[in-house]
Each structure stands twice: as structure tokens, then as C-alpha cells.
Amino acid sequence: MSHWILAQSRWFGRATRRLAEDTRGVTMLEYGLIAALVAAVCVGAVTTLGTDLSDAFTSIASSL
């Protein structure tokens, strides 16, 4: 029984080290954060542009 526990402990230790050294998830997280930042900037730009265009068309319509 103790041999089995020792083998499982070694396996768990190796699996934990492999998981700690794997950087693929970190890269995916970084890409996700970049995509979220780009989306936030796009939403802000479109909102501001839409408000400015609305004001411009309102001004044009009232002057006609």
C-alpha cells in the first residue's frame, strides 16, 4: 500500500511541476485581455462618434 501511495505522490509531483511550467494558458489569458481592451476602446470610440454625429445632424436639421 505504501508503494502505491509513493508512486501516486511522485506522479502528482511531476504533474504539478508540468502544470506550473506550462505557459500556454498565460499566453491565452494575455490575448484575451488584449482583445477585451481593444473591444472597450472600440465601444468607447463608436459611442463618442455616435454622440458627436447625432449632435451634428441635430444642428444641421435645426438650421434648415
C-alpha positions in Angstrom: 0.0 0.0 0.0 2.8 2.5 0.8 4.4 1.7 -2.5 1.2 2.8 -4.3 1.0 6.0 -2.2 4.6 6.8 -3.0 4.0 6.2 -6.8 0.9 8.4 -6.7 2.8 11.1 -4.8 5.6 11.1 -7.5 3.1 11.2 -10.3 1.3 14.2 -8.6 4.6 16.0 -8.1 5.5 15.6 -11.8 2.1 16.7 -12.9 2.2 19.7 -10.7 5.6 20.7 -12.0 4.5 20.3 -15.6 1.4 22.4 -14.9 3.5 25.1 -13.2 6.0 25.3 -16.1 3.3 25.4 -18.8 2.9 28.9 -20.2 0.3 28.3 -22.8 -2.6 29.3 -20.6 -0.8 32.6 -19.7 -0.4 33.5 -23.3 -4.1 32.8 -23.9 -5.0 35.0 -21.0 -2.9 37.8 -22.3 -4.6 37.6 -25.7 -7.9 37.6 -24.0 -7.0 40.8 -22.1 -5.8 42.5 -25.2 -9.0 41.6 -27.1 -11.1 42.9 -24.2 -9.1 46.2 -24.2 -9.5 46.6 -28.0 -13.2 45.9 -27.7 -13.6 48.5 -24.9 -11.7 51.1 -26.9 -13.9 50.4 -30.0 -17.1 50.7 -27.9 -15.9 54.0 -26.5 -14.9 55.3 -29.9 -18.2 54.3 -31.5 -20.2 55.8 -28.6 -18.4 59.1 -28.8 -18.6 59.2 -32.6 -22.3 58.4 -32.5 -23.0 61.2 -30.0 -21.0 63.7 -32.0 -22.7 62.7 -35.2 -26.1 63.0 -33.6 -25.3 66.5 -32.3 -24.0 67.5 -35.8 -27.2 66.2 -37.6 -29.4 67.8 -35.0 -27.6 71.1 -35.6 -27.9 70.8 -39.3 -31.6 69.8 -39.1 -32.4 72.8 -36.9 -30.6 75.2 -39.2 -32.6 74.0 -42.2 
